[in-house]
Structures are given as C-alpha cells and as structure tokens.
Amino acid sequence: MIREWLVFSSSSLIAVLEVLAYLFVFFVGSLFIAVVVLYVLDVTQTRHAIRRNFPVIGRFRYLFERMGEFFRQYFFAMDREEMPFNRAQRQWVYRAAKNLSTMTAFGSTRDLRPSGTVLFVNCAYPTLGEDAAPASELTIGPGCAAPYTAPSLFNVSGMSYGALSKPAVQALSHGAAMAGCWLNTGEGGLAPWHLEGGADLVFQIGTAKYGVRDSRGRLSDARLREVAAHPQVKMFELKLSQGAKPGKGGILPGAKVTPEIASIRGIPVGVDSISPNRHPEIESEADLLDMIERIRSVTGKPVGFKAVIGSTDWLDRLCRLIVQRGLDSAPDFITIDSADGGTGAAPMSLMDYMGLPLRESLPVSVDQLRAYGLKDRVKVVASGKLINPAEAAWALCVGADFIVSARGFMFALGCIQALNCDKNTCPTGVTTHNPRLQKGLEPHGKALRVKHYVENMCYEIGVIAHACGVREPRALRRSHARIVTENGLSVPLDALYEARKPADEQKTFDNDAAC
Ligand SMILES: Cc1cc2nc3c(=O)[nH]c(=O)nc-3n(C[C@H](O)[C@H](O)[C@H](O)COP(=O)(O)O)c2cc1C
C-alpha cells in the first residue's frame, strides 16, 4: 500500500516538474521573441532617437521617468523639499484631518535662515488658556437684503464639480456643514452634491456663467434668482481670474465631461469645456462695479470677486471709483488668489510665470483698501498655499479677514499629490470620474476628516495668536510677524510695508494707463 502511494506521488511530482519546465521554456522563449520584435521595431522606427540608437533598453527611460515621480516622493525627497507642497506640509494636514496629534519631536527641520522666512513675535506674557477666545464671527455685506455672518475663519475655496469627483464634493459638503465653514462651488455650477450636506455655499460665477447662463451663454437674472432662492447659497463670487492661470478661462478636459456634468453646465458631453478668458461684458472698473451691483440687486446676497493681482493700478482705480459712487457700490469681499494657486488644468507658462504670489499681493491689496478707507467695508479673503496654521496666521497678520484653501482640503480627502488632476486617473478618487477609482473615496468618512481639518487648523491658528499675546486670531497684526531679509536679519511686517497712500497723493497715477 505504502509502496503504491510512493510510486504514485513520485510520478505526480515528476509530472508537475515537467509542466513547470515547459512553462519555463515557454516563458523564456516568449521573452526572447518579444525582445527580438521590440528590437526590430525600435531600430526601424524613426520617431524616437533614443529607441533607434539603444533598441529595447532605451524603452526603460520612459518607465523610469514616470516611476521617478513616485520614487522621489517616497524615498528621495527631503521633508521640506517638494513642490507644490512638501512632505512636512502635507503630513500636518493628513494628521490634522485624521484628528491625530500634530506634535513633532526633537527639533525643527525648517531652515529659519533664507530670506522670506516668516517668524512670529512671541509675547513675554502669552494669553492664558482661560482668557483665549475663538475667532469672532464677521458679517459680509451688511447692507445687503441678506447679509452673511460667516462663522468660520477658514473655508473651502472654489473647486468645480467636474474638476472634483462626486464623492469628493459630497465629502466637502457634509464636512463643511459639520465644521460650520463655507464651501465655494467653483465655476462649474451648483450640483445636488454641493447642497447635499447642508453647508453654507458661495456660488461662483465663472466667465462661462455655468449654472446661471441663458441659451446664448449670457448671465441670466432668472437663473440667478433660482440659485439665490436656495437658503444655503449665502454669497456670490464673480471670478475674474485664478492664480494658476490668470488670463485663461476654466478648462475641463473632455474625458471628465460626463453626461451629468454636461447637463449641470449646459455643454456637450465628452468635449473639452473651455470658458472664455474674461467676462465679455466686463472690461473696466465701472463694468465690474455695475455687474456686482446687478448680481447683488437680483439675488439680495453679498457679492464679491476673485482675482490674482498683477499690476495694482486697476485696484487703485477701482477703489477711487467706489469712493466716488459711494460705499454701497463696493464689492462685499475680494478674494485675492496667489499666483502659485492650484487648478485642475492650466498651461505651464501661466502657472509658473503669471501674476504675483500672495506674500506680495496680499499686503499691497490690503494697503490699497486701507488707503481709501474701504478695508472695513470690503472683506479680504486670502487664498493660495495657506494649508497649515502658520501660513494662515501670517495672512491674518497682514490683514486678511478670511482664509480659504482648495488643495489643503484635497489633502484632507486623501489626495497624495499625484499631479493627475487633468487626466481622469486620480488614484485617490478626488478628481476622477472613473467609478473604480472613486470607490476609494467614501464620502462620510472623509467628511469627518474635512471637519477635523478645519477644527485643528482654527485651533492651531489660535495657539499662534495666544503665543503672540492676543486673545483671538482676528487680533493678529503686522507687528506680530517678522520676515527674514537678505542680510539674514528679520524685520517686522509693519516696518516692511510702509503705509500706502491713494495714488493721487503719490502723484504717480496715470488715469489712462491700461491695467
Ligand atoms: C482641482 C482644482 C479645481 C479648482 N477649480 C477652481 C474653480 O472652479 N474656480 C476657482 O476660482 N478656482 C479654482 N481652483 C483654485 C482654488 O480655488 C484656489 O484658488 C487655489 O488652488 C489656491 O488655493 P490652494 O493653494 O489652497 O489650493 C481650483 C483648484 C484646484 C486644485
């Protein structure tokens, strides 16, 4: 019996080994044939020099180039090295969103020597915990039929449904509602997913007027009234320009224009959705104020605009015109977007070179408003890489009334900075409409992360404020921050930015100068 069993098992083993041997020979043979075919293809083609000169092996270059992005991010890049956001910045958001401790050990990995480094001025007698207060609420558009008292200092910046996936918008909507902050719809119109969670909404009007356009693509008062009738829609933001692509309209690649998005926007399915690079009806400061007044009177709600600052002459003309027309004519808020802001898709030449970064444009714009006595009337919303508490606190010191972030919230949703937002292949489901990839983004769990991110952000901005000796973040002033200069020594922000005067007094203003 045992002998028979041994004979049977040894013959089975031999059979298995035989099959494996055949498979091995088949595998090596196929590999050899594949290499020969690739070799012939490479030496006979004329498009790629590397493949022609180094057949087969030259193909690895493309693979390594692609893999390099991932290897650098995970293995080689130092904590403070990557762009647009380094690992230290991202880690803070990931941990804050998961409500884990954001403490770090041993010592700072931030180099405090380069010029431009911001340092806060600690007070000899910091604010005691029991004297600390949360950031106070602020009312935007007090003269409107329906002013908006915004509860949160930190809010979600415009990202359209289209650029973002459905579960991402759902998570932001629920999370913003739980955190008590506003959610800006971006320029892609109002989707049911924006409304779903019950958050306060800012409806953005882009140059294509998605969601509020008539059949000829012009702004429709009737559609504006319909949108304003949603009690959740608290304000309207007219988008003049966006940090990543000033002078270019929104771009939604055709691969992301699904039937649902096409119907919300009123555009054909699968075709690139490209907005005009300017509102055709706004070509002067007077047009801008007229448009703001029109939207405000139709909707009864606060209206502001979003812009990247390049030249400041037009801001000067705008302020002067507001003073002439009266304070009621002013925009209720201005969102200043940084030149290094994010986007779903933009030309590199605009992304890398156009407009001023926030560290330059925010102080200039705040000073401009102050010079004309408009700073209380027109609230300033700062936007651009303010994803950690220290950057947000800097913006408050400079004079911002509110902070908004887009990519900070993308990180809270799980974004890994794969830089694929324009390809419909986002691996975390944040910016793709591929249902398989969206599966990873569970909206309710991620909504909680959005809530925690806002709460921890506000808490830690408060920690900075208290260390500076003030009770709450809105009390931060320029004297509370310093900036390292070229000689390695720091100067206080209030000394760095001299008080600006209206252009008349500077005698430099040329009324005919364009922009
Ligand atoms: C995926 C994505 C989509 C965006 N869509 C819009 C948009 O529809 N309208 C807009 O004004 N800005 C849009 N932005 C820009 C952001 O609102 C914001 O101004 C910019 O990213 C700077 O903020 P951040 O550095 O916190 O991301 C988008 C940004 C991203 C990353």
The ligand as a MOL file (V3000), in Angstrom:
LIG
                    3D

  0  0  0     0  0            999 V3000
M  V30 BEGIN CTAB
M  V30 COUNTS 31 33 0 0 0
M  V30 BEGIN ATOM
M  V30 1 C -8.7690 70.7970 -8.6670 0
M  V30 2 C -8.9230 72.2850 -8.5380 0
M  V30 3 C -10.0200 72.9220 -9.0890 0
M  V30 4 C -10.1700 74.3020 -8.9820 0
M  V30 5 N -11.2870 74.9040 -9.5010 0
M  V30 6 C -11.4490 76.2390 -9.3510 0
M  V30 7 C -12.6280 76.8820 -9.8000 0
M  V30 8 O -13.5470 76.2620 -10.3410 0
M  V30 9 N -12.7160 78.2220 -9.5990 0
M  V30 10 C -11.7330 78.9470 -8.9730 0
M  V30 11 O -11.8650 80.1520 -8.8250 0
M  V30 12 N -10.6240 78.3500 -8.5230 0
M  V30 13 C -10.4610 77.0200 -8.6840 0
M  V30 14 N -9.3420 76.4270 -8.1800 0
M  V30 15 C -8.3360 77.2670 -7.4750 0
M  V30 16 C -8.5790 77.2740 -5.9670 0
M  V30 17 O -9.8710 77.7150 -5.6580 0
M  V30 18 C -7.5860 78.1850 -5.2290 0
M  V30 19 O -7.7950 79.4940 -5.6370 0
M  V30 20 C -6.1280 77.8340 -5.4500 0
M  V30 21 O -5.9220 76.4610 -5.6020 0
M  V30 22 C -5.2520 78.3240 -4.3010 0
M  V30 23 O -5.5760 77.7050 -3.1000 0
M  V30 24 P -4.7460 76.4380 -2.5120 0
M  V30 25 O -3.3110 76.7970 -2.5810 0
M  V30 26 O -5.2540 76.2820 -1.1140 0
M  V30 27 O -5.0740 75.2820 -3.3660 0
M  V30 28 C -9.1810 75.0520 -8.3040 0
M  V30 29 C -8.0790 74.4180 -7.7460 0
M  V30 30 C -7.9370 73.0430 -7.8490 0
M  V30 31 C -6.7480 72.3930 -7.2110 0
M  V30 END ATOM
M  V30 BEGIN BOND
M  V30 1 1 1 2
M  V30 2 1 2 3
M  V30 3 2 2 30
M  V30 4 2 3 4
M  V30 5 1 4 5
M  V30 6 1 4 28
M  V30 7 2 5 6
M  V30 8 1 6 7
M  V30 9 1 6 13
M  V30 10 2 7 8
M  V30 11 1 7 9
M  V30 12 1 9 10
M  V30 13 2 10 11
M  V30 14 1 10 12
M  V30 15 2 12 13
M  V30 16 1 13 14
M  V30 17 1 14 15
M  V30 18 1 14 28
M  V30 19 1 15 16
M  V30 20 1 16 17
M  V30 21 1 16 18
M  V30 22 1 18 19
M  V30 23 1 18 20
M  V30 24 1 20 21
M  V30 25 1 20 22
M  V30 26 1 22 23
M  V30 27 1 23 24
M  V30 28 2 24 25
M  V30 29 1 24 26
M  V30 30 1 24 27
M  V30 31 2 28 29
M  V30 32 1 29 30
M  V30 33 1 30 31
M  V30 END BOND
M  V30 END CTAB
M  END
